[in-house]
Amino acid sequence: VRGPDISFLSSDKIPAEGLPEGYIQGAPDLAVEIVSPGDTASVIQAKVQDYLDHGAQLVWVIYPQPKTIIVYHPDGTARTLLQHDTLSGETVLPNFSCSVTDIFPH
């Protein structure tokens, strides 16, 4: 069982009876992991791969230090965003975008 720090699930994936208590089956459309000082690279990579293998369409890994975000896609591509870049929800959250600098406190 994996539980991302933040997740988004599209309404078409929510069962008719509503969201269950606890965890959902499968991965959310968007999984967001915020890296803590004690997290290892191998643990973060395992989480990312699990989310993608189970149906996530987008995974954001947020590194508070050095204030970067890595965006992962199911096709295996990844892009590192720096402070001057824009984070986009792409097709998962088509109307969402913000500057990476807005994610991190100054």
Buried (B, 14 or more C-beta within 10 A) or exposed (E): EBEBBEBBBEEEBEEEEEEEEEEBEEBBBBBBBBBEEEBEEEEBEEBBEBBBEEBBBBBBBBBEEEBBBBBBBEEEEEEEBEBEBEBBBBEBBEEEEEEBBEBBEE
